[in-house]
Amino acid sequence: MRGRLRGGTAVVLAARCAAILVSFLLTVVVARVLSVDEAGVFFVLFTTVTIVATFGRYGVDTLVMKLLSGSGAIHRDILSAFGLVALASSLGGTLLAVGLVGTGYGRLSPIALVALGLTVPALAFAVVAGSILRASGRLVTGVMAELGSVPGLTITVLATMSLVSPLSLEIVLLAFAGAAIASAAWSTVIAVGELRRQRPEADAVDVTRFKDFVRENARSLTMLMLSSLLFYAVVWAPIFALTAAGQFAEVTYFTLAMRLASFLALIPSIQVAYLAPEFARLYYARSIGELNALARRTTRRALAIVAGPAILLVAAAEPIVSVLFGADLGAVAEPTRVLVLGALITVAAGQTSQLMLLCGLEWFALILNAAIIAPWLLFGLFIAQGGAFAAALVSTGLTLVFAATAVFGLRQMRGLHPSVR
């Protein structure tokens, strides 16, 4: 197994690094080509679309990991899962488009806002297809479908458009929507082809089987969806609090700081691409000791790797921000230092969120995320008055609470030990 994991790490490392770097490059491009306030509007809309797409996936991206880990899933069950994603994401995208058009958000054209609605099912399908590809052994293709394709294609379109006209907020949003739709198209075709190749004897999906699939998995999928939805909401709640306070410049500062601090999660993000299928296999094979050894070993390795970059980000935040985003965005430095601490806490805790979702603790993850987001719902506007720095302080404190509670819950309820100690 260790040889296979080392090989998986080597294969996924380059793809995951490239995908995350391309995603970060999109953030840099947006920060440089748009004004501070326009960049804030983009980041709010980007985050909103991502969260609605998480609803649209309806937990299917995690479920397929379980189904393809050896539990006897057949091809038509996965196709039924695709059907559920189509229904949920279409509903989410329609409601988002109607809501945005109705409010005339950001004084954007209806075309741009409708395009954002179409982006919801596109992102949902791309992530689900990526999960299927990773679970089927096509790690690099799956990683690119989930992380790298959308930002990469967006940057390509923006680079092309910049040759003929200045870039505006609307052009950036349309480029993002087009990239998401293209990514969904190629990744879904490949994922379905891979399923057919591995299970050529499987029957086609039918309405009866779809209803059975939904009935059999409704509770688990709903828990998975709500847990994932709240997880993203917790991470990005500061953005919505700052938006509600009308501070779009502070939204930009916080988002850029979060993106910088997120570099510390690069190694855990790389690890999860190949660890998620392995965690599922070991857990359902009841190899808890082997799973714990794997989880703890990879957590320690990740923390050792990110310690140096964390020190660098704290010590040299100002020059790093200036080089990446421009001298006029120096206000990003202070929240970056605070969020680096939160990122280190997350790394030290290990793959807690992934393990809760894979090991039947969706309900616990749901309750935990709901408890963590409560302070933002109750006091978000008050916190936002302190700007990006105050939001970063509260976010880091809640990260500590989440990590400690998740580690304790996994240990007590499943005998799992993912943290560094």
ZATI-128756 format. One record per residue (C-alpha): residue number from 1; chain; x, y, z. Coordinates in nm, 2 decimals, padded with zeros to 4 digits. Layout:
# ZATI-128756
NUM,A,X,Y,Z .
...
***
This chain:
# ZATI-128756
1,A,00.00,00.00,00.00 .
2,A,00.28,00.24,00.09 .
3,A,00.44,00.20,-00.25 .
4,A,00.11,00.27,-00.41 .
5,A,00.06,00.58,-00.20 .
6,A,00.41,00.71,-00.27 .
7,A,00.34,00.67,-00.64 .
8,A,00.00,00.84,-00.60 .
9,A,00.17,01.13,-00.41 .
10,A,00.42,01.18,-00.69 .
11,A,00.16,01.17,-00.96 .
12,A,-00.09,01.40,-00.79 .
13,A,00.17,01.64,-00.65 .
14,A,00.24,01.81,-00.98 .
15,A,-00.12,01.82,-01.09 .
16,A,-00.25,01.94,-00.76 .
17,A,00.02,02.21,-00.73 .
18,A,-00.05,02.33,-01.08 .
19,A,-00.42,02.34,-01.02 .
20,A,-00.39,02.54,-00.70 .
21,A,-00.13,02.77,-00.84 .
22,A,-00.35,02.84,-01.14 .
23,A,-00.64,02.91,-00.91 .
24,A,-00.43,03.15,-00.71 .
25,A,-00.31,03.31,-01.04 .
26,A,-00.67,03.39,-01.12 .
27,A,-00.70,03.57,-00.79 .
28,A,-00.39,03.78,-00.87 .
29,A,-00.52,03.86,-01.22 .
30,A,-00.86,03.97,-01.08 .
31,A,-00.69,04.19,-00.82 .
32,A,-00.47,04.36,-01.08 .
33,A,-00.71,04.41,-01.36 .
34,A,-01.01,04.53,-01.16 .
35,A,-01.05,04.81,-00.91 .
36,A,-01.05,04.72,-00.54 .
37,A,-01.43,04.75,-00.52 .
38,A,-01.49,04.56,-00.84 .
39,A,-01.26,04.28,-00.73 .
40,A,-01.47,04.26,-00.41 .
41,A,-01.79,04.22,-00.61 .
42,A,-01.63,03.94,-00.82 .
43,A,-01.51,03.76,-00.51 .
44,A,-01.85,03.78,-00.35 .
45,A,-02.02,03.65,-00.67 .
46,A,-01.75,03.38,-00.71 .
47,A,-01.80,03.26,-00.35 .
48,A,-02.18,03.27,-00.38 .
49,A,-02.18,03.06,-00.70 .
50,A,-01.94,02.81,-00.54 .
51,A,-02.16,02.77,-00.23 .
52,A,-02.47,02.72,-00.44 .
53,A,-02.29,02.47,-00.66 .
54,A,-02.20,02.28,-00.33 .
55,A,-02.58,02.25,-00.28 .
56,A,-02.61,02.14,-00.64 .
57,A,-02.37,01.85,-00.59 .
58,A,-02.59,01.74,-00.30 .
59,A,-02.32,01.53,-00.14 .
60,A,-02.28,01.31,-00.45 .
61,A,-01.91,01.39,-00.49 .
62,A,-01.85,01.23,-00.15 .
63,A,-02.10,00.95,-00.20 .
64,A,-01.93,00.82,-00.52 .
65,A,-01.61,00.78,-00.33 .
66,A,-01.79,00.54,-00.10 .
67,A,-01.97,00.37,-00.38 .
68,A,-01.66,00.31,-00.58 .
69,A,-01.44,00.20,-00.28 .
70,A,-01.56,-00.15,-00.31 .
71,A,-01.92,-00.15,-00.17 .
72,A,-02.06,-00.30,-00.49 .
73,A,-02.19,00.00,-00.67 .
74,A,-02.30,-00.04,-01.03 .
75,A,-02.29,00.19,-01.32 .
76,A,-02.66,00.28,-01.31 .
77,A,-02.63,00.40,-00.95 .
78,A,-02.36,00.65,-01.05 .
79,A,-02.58,00.77,-01.34 .
80,A,-02.86,00.81,-01.10 .
81,A,-02.63,01.02,-00.89 .
82,A,-02.56,01.24,-01.20 .
83,A,-02.93,01.28,-01.24 .
84,A,-02.97,01.40,-00.88 .
85,A,-02.69,01.65,-00.94 .
86,A,-02.86,01.77,-01.25 .
87,A,-03.19,01.84,-01.06 .
88,A,-03.04,02.00,-00.76 .
89,A,-02.78,02.21,-00.94 .
90,A,-03.04,02.33,-01.20 .
91,A,-03.27,02.44,-00.91 .
92,A,-02.99,02.62,-00.73 .
93,A,-02.87,02.79,-01.05 .
94,A,-03.22,02.90,-01.15 .
95,A,-03.29,03.05,-00.80 .
96,A,-02.95,03.22,-00.80 .
97,A,-03.01,03.37,-01.15 .
98,A,-03.36,03.49,-01.07 .
99,A,-03.24,03.64,-00.74 .
100,A,-02.94,03.82,-00.91 .
101,A,-03.15,03.95,-01.20 .
102,A,-03.43,04.06,-00.96 .
103,A,-03.19,04.27,-00.75 .
104,A,-02.97,04.39,-01.05 .
105,A,-02.67,04.30,-00.84 .
106,A,-02.37,04.52,-00.90 .
107,A,-02.54,04.69,-01.19 .
108,A,-02.45,04.40,-01.41 .
109,A,-02.64,04.30,-01.73 .
110,A,-02.90,04.03,-01.71 .
111,A,-02.68,03.82,-01.95 .
112,A,-02.39,03.82,-01.70 .
113,A,-02.62,03.73,-01.41 .
114,A,-02.79,03.45,-01.60 .
115,A,-02.45,03.32,-01.70 .
116,A,-02.36,03.29,-01.34 .
117,A,-02.68,03.09,-01.28 .
118,A,-02.56,02.85,-01.55 .
119,A,-02.22,02.83,-01.38 .
120,A,-02.38,02.65,-01.08 .
121,A,-02.46,02.32,-01.25 .
122,A,-02.14,02.34,-01.45 .
123,A,-01.92,02.36,-01.13 .
124,A,-02.13,02.09,-00.97 .
125,A,-02.08,01.85,-01.26 .
126,A,-01.71,01.92,-01.29 .
127,A,-01.65,01.84,-00.92 .
128,A,-01.86,01.52,-00.93 .
129,A,-01.68,01.41,-01.24 .
130,A,-01.35,01.48,-01.08 .
131,A,-01.44,01.27,-00.78 .
132,A,-01.54,00.98,-01.00 .
133,A,-01.22,01.00,-01.20 .
134,A,-01.01,01.01,-00.88 .
135,A,-01.20,00.71,-00.73 .
136,A,-01.14,00.53,-01.06 .
137,A,-00.77,00.58,-01.05 .
138,A,-00.74,00.87,-01.29 .
139,A,-00.60,01.11,-01.03 .
140,A,-00.45,01.38,-01.25 .
141,A,-00.75,01.41,-01.47 .
142,A,-00.98,01.42,-01.16 .
143,A,-00.77,01.69,-00.99 .
144,A,-00.77,01.91,-01.30 .
145,A,-01.15,01.87,-01.34 .
146,A,-01.21,01.97,-00.98 .
147,A,-00.95,02.24,-00.93 .
148,A,-00.75,02.34,-01.23 .
149,A,-00.97,02.35,-01.54 .
150,A,-01.20,02.64,-01.45 .
151,A,-00.94,02.89,-01.34 .
152,A,-00.70,02.79,-01.62 .
153,A,-00.96,02.83,-01.89 .
154,A,-01.07,03.16,-01.73 .
155,A,-00.72,03.30,-01.74 .
156,A,-00.68,03.19,-02.10 .
157,A,-01.01,03.36,-02.21 .
158,A,-00.91,03.68,-02.02 .
159,A,-00.56,03.69,-02.18 .
160,A,-00.72,03.66,-02.52 .
161,A,-00.99,03.92,-02.45 .
162,A,-00.73,04.16,-02.32 .
163,A,-00.57,04.18,-02.66 .
164,A,-00.88,04.33,-02.81 .
165,A,-01.04,04.54,-02.53 .
166,A,-00.99,04.64,-02.17 .
167,A,-01.11,04.39,-01.91 .
168,A,-01.42,04.48,-01.71 .
169,A,-01.60,04.31,-01.42 .
170,A,-01.86,04.18,-01.66 .
171,A,-01.61,04.03,-01.90 .
172,A,-01.43,03.86,-01.61 .
173,A,-01.76,03.71,-01.49 .
174,A,-01.86,03.59,-01.84 .
175,A,-01.51,03.43,-01.89 .
176,A,-01.55,03.25,-01.55 .
177,A,-01.90,03.12,-01.66 .
178,A,-01.77,03.00,-01.99 .
179,A,-01.47,02.82,-01.84 .
180,A,-01.70,02.64,-01.59 .
181,A,-01.93,02.52,-01.86 .
182,A,-01.64,02.40,-02.08 .
183,A,-01.48,02.22,-01.78 .
184,A,-01.81,02.04,-01.70 .
185,A,-01.85,01.93,-02.05 .
186,A,-01.51,01.76,-02.09 .
187,A,-01.48,01.62,-01.74 .
188,A,-01.83,01.46,-01.75 .
189,A,-01.77,01.30,-02.08 .
190,A,-01.45,01.14,-01.96 .
191,A,-01.60,01.03,-01.63 .
192,A,-01.90,00.86,-01.79 .
193,A,-01.66,00.70,-02.04 .
194,A,-01.44,00.57,-01.76 .
195,A,-01.74,00.42,-01.58 .
196,A,-01.86,00.25,-01.90 .
197,A,-01.51,00.11,-01.96 .
198,A,-01.48,-00.03,-01.61 .
199,A,-01.84,-00.17,-01.60 .
200,A,-01.94,-00.25,-01.95 .
201,A,-02.20,-00.50,-01.83 .
202,A,-02.40,-00.24,-01.63 .
203,A,-02.76,-00.16,-01.71 .
204,A,-02.87,00.18,-01.82 .
205,A,-03.04,00.40,-01.56 .
206,A,-03.42,00.42,-01.55 .
207,A,-03.67,00.62,-01.36 .
208,A,-03.75,00.34,-01.12 .
209,A,-03.39,00.29,-01.03 .
210,A,-03.34,00.67,-00.99 .
211,A,-03.63,00.69,-00.74 .
212,A,-03.49,00.39,-00.55 .
213,A,-03.15,00.55,-00.54 .
214,A,-03.28,00.88,-00.41 .
215,A,-03.49,00.70,-00.15 .
216,A,-03.20,00.48,-00.03 .
217,A,-02.95,00.76,-00.01 .
218,A,-03.17,01.06,00.07 .
219,A,-03.07,01.10,00.44 .
220,A,-02.70,01.04,00.39 .
221,A,-02.68,01.27,00.08 .
222,A,-02.87,01.55,00.26 .
223,A,-02.63,01.53,00.56 .
224,A,-02.33,01.53,00.32 .
225,A,-02.47,01.83,00.13 .
226,A,-02.56,02.03,00.44 .
227,A,-02.22,01.95,00.60 .
228,A,-02.03,02.05,00.29 .
229,A,-02.25,02.36,00.24 .
230,A,-02.19,02.48,00.60 .
231,A,-01.82,02.40,00.57 .
232,A,-01.79,02.64,00.28 .
233,A,-02.02,02.89,00.45 .
234,A,-01.80,02.89,00.76 .
235,A,-01.49,02.94,00.56 .
236,A,-01.63,03.23,00.36 .
237,A,-01.88,03.38,00.61 .
238,A,-01.65,03.68,00.67 .
239,A,-01.70,03.77,00.30 .
240,A,-02.07,03.78,00.33 .
241,A,-02.05,03.98,00.66 .
242,A,-01.82,04.24,00.50 .
243,A,-02.05,04.25,00.20 .
244,A,-02.36,04.31,00.41 .
245,A,-02.17,04.59,00.57 .
246,A,-02.11,04.74,00.22 .
247,A,-01.73,04.71,00.25 .
248,A,-01.63,04.57,-00.08 .
249,A,-01.27,04.69,-00.05 .
250,A,-01.24,04.49,00.28 .
251,A,-01.39,04.19,00.09 .
252,A,-01.09,04.21,-00.15 .
253,A,-00.84,04.24,00.14 .
254,A,-00.98,03.94,00.32 .
255,A,-01.01,03.73,00.01 .
256,A,-00.65,03.79,-00.10 .
257,A,-00.53,03.73,00.26 .
258,A,-00.73,03.40,00.27 .
259,A,-00.58,03.30,-00.07 .
260,A,-00.23,03.36,00.06 .
261,A,-00.28,03.17,00.38 .
262,A,-00.45,02.89,00.19 .
263,A,-00.11,02.81,00.03 .
264,A,-00.03,02.64,00.37 .
265,A,-00.31,02.40,00.29 .
266,A,-00.15,02.30,-00.04 .
267,A,00.00,01.98,00.10 .
268,A,-00.32,01.86,00.27 .
269,A,-00.51,01.95,-00.05 .
270,A,-00.26,01.74,-00.25 .
271,A,-00.29,01.45,00.00 .
272,A,-00.67,01.44,00.00 .
273,A,-00.68,01.37,-00.37 .
274,A,-00.54,01.02,-00.31 .
275,A,-00.62,00.98,00.06 .
276,A,-01.00,01.01,00.03 .
277,A,-01.03,00.68,-00.17 .
278,A,-00.78,00.51,00.06 .
279,A,-00.95,00.64,00.37 .
280,A,-01.28,00.50,00.25 .
281,A,-01.13,00.17,00.16 .
282,A,-00.96,00.12,00.49 .
283,A,-01.25,00.24,00.70 .
284,A,-01.51,00.01,00.53 .
285,A,-01.25,-00.28,00.55 .
286,A,-01.24,-00.20,00.93 .
287,A,-00.86,-00.15,00.91 .
288,A,-00.88,00.13,01.17 .
289,A,-00.52,00.09,01.29 .
290,A,-00.38,00.11,00.94 .
291,A,-00.61,00.42,00.87 .
292,A,-00.49,00.59,01.18 .
293,A,-00.12,00.53,01.10 .
294,A,-00.17,00.66,00.75 .
295,A,-00.37,00.97,00.87 .
296,A,-00.12,01.07,01.14 .
297,A,00.18,01.01,00.92 .
298,A,00.05,01.23,00.64 .
299,A,-00.05,01.50,00.89 .
300,A,00.29,01.52,01.05 .
301,A,00.45,01.53,00.70 .
302,A,00.23,01.81,00.59 .
303,A,00.29,02.02,00.91 .
304,A,00.67,01.98,00.87 .
305,A,00.65,02.10,00.51 .
306,A,00.43,02.40,00.57 .
307,A,00.62,02.53,00.88 .
308,A,00.88,02.72,00.67 .
309,A,00.64,02.89,00.43 .
310,A,00.43,02.99,00.73 .
311,A,00.72,03.17,00.90 .
312,A,00.80,03.34,00.57 .
313,A,00.44,03.46,00.52 .
314,A,00.43,03.61,00.87 .
315,A,00.78,03.77,00.86 .
316,A,00.76,03.91,00.51 .
317,A,00.39,03.97,00.45 .
318,A,00.42,04.33,00.32 .
319,A,00.67,04.26,00.05 .
320,A,00.50,03.95,-00.06 .
321,A,00.16,04.13,-00.09 .
322,A,00.33,04.42,-00.28 .
323,A,00.49,04.19,-00.53 .
324,A,00.18,03.98,-00.60 .
325,A,-00.10,04.23,-00.58 .
326,A,00.05,04.57,-00.60 .
327,A,00.17,04.83,-00.35 .
328,A,-00.18,04.98,-00.32 .
329,A,-00.31,04.66,-00.15 .
330,A,-00.08,04.67,00.15 .
331,A,-00.38,04.63,00.38 .
332,A,-00.38,04.26,00.29 .
333,A,-00.07,04.20,00.50 .
334,A,-00.21,04.21,00.86 .
335,A,-00.51,03.98,00.80 .
336,A,-00.27,03.74,00.62 .
337,A,-00.06,03.70,00.93 .
338,A,-00.37,03.61,01.14 .
339,A,-00.51,03.37,00.88 .
340,A,-00.17,03.19,00.86 .
341,A,-00.22,03.08,01.22 .
342,A,-00.56,02.95,01.13 .
343,A,-00.42,02.76,00.84 .
344,A,-00.15,02.60,01.06 .
345,A,-00.42,02.48,01.30 .
346,A,-00.61,02.32,01.02 .
347,A,-00.30,02.14,00.89 .
348,A,-00.21,02.01,01.24 .
349,A,-00.57,01.88,01.30 .
350,A,-00.54,01.66,00.99 .
351,A,-00.81,01.55,00.74 .
352,A,-01.09,01.60,00.99 .
353,A,-01.36,01.72,00.74 .
354,A,-01.29,01.45,00.49 .
355,A,-01.29,01.18,00.75 .
356,A,-01.62,01.29,00.91 .
357,A,-01.79,01.28,00.57 .
358,A,-01.64,00.95,00.47 .
359,A,-01.69,00.76,00.80 .
360,A,-02.06,00.82,00.87 .
361,A,-02.03,01.13,01.08 .
362,A,-02.21,01.36,00.84 .
363,A,-02.46,01.46,01.12 .
364,A,-02.17,01.55,01.35 .
365,A,-02.00,01.76,01.08 .
366,A,-02.34,01.93,01.02 .
367,A,-02.39,02.02,01.38 .
368,A,-02.03,02.14,01.42 .
369,A,-02.04,02.36,01.12 .
370,A,-02.38,02.51,01.22 .
371,A,-02.24,02.59,01.56 .
372,A,-01.93,02.76,01.41 .
373,A,-02.13,02.97,01.17 .
374,A,-02.37,03.09,01.44 .
375,A,-02.14,03.38,01.56 .
376,A,-02.13,03.51,01.20 .
377,A,-02.51,03.51,01.18 .
378,A,-02.55,03.67,01.52 .
379,A,-02.26,03.92,01.52 .
380,A,-02.14,03.93,01.16 .
381,A,-02.23,04.30,01.10 .
382,A,-02.07,04.40,01.42 .
383,A,-01.75,04.21,01.34 .
384,A,-01.74,04.35,00.99 .
385,A,-01.71,04.70,01.13 .
386,A,-01.35,04.61,01.22 .
387,A,-01.28,04.53,00.85 .
388,A,-01.07,04.24,00.72 .
389,A,-00.84,04.23,01.02 .
390,A,-01.13,04.17,01.27 .
391,A,-01.28,03.92,01.04 .
392,A,-00.95,03.73,01.02 .
393,A,-00.92,03.73,01.40 .
394,A,-01.27,03.58,01.45 .
395,A,-01.22,03.33,01.17 .
396,A,-00.90,03.20,01.32 .
397,A,-01.06,03.16,01.66 .
398,A,-01.35,02.97,01.52 .
399,A,-01.10,02.75,01.32 .
400,A,-00.94,02.65,01.64 .
401,A,-01.28,02.55,01.80 .
402,A,-01.37,02.35,01.49 .
403,A,-01.04,02.17,01.47 .
404,A,-01.04,02.07,01.84 .
405,A,-01.40,01.96,01.84 .
406,A,-01.36,01.76,01.52 .
407,A,-01.05,01.58,01.64 .
408,A,-01.22,01.49,01.97 .
409,A,-01.54,01.37,01.79 .
410,A,-01.35,01.14,01.55 .
411,A,-01.15,00.99,01.84 .
412,A,-01.45,00.93,02.06 .
413,A,-01.70,00.81,01.80 .
414,A,-01.49,00.63,01.55 .
415,A,-01.16,00.57,01.72 .
416,A,-00.98,00.78,01.45 .
417,A,-00.67,00.99,01.52 .
418,A,-00.59,01.22,01.23 .
419,A,-00.42,01.50,01.42 .
420,A,-00.04,01.55,01.46 .
421,A,-00.06,01.42,01.82 .
***
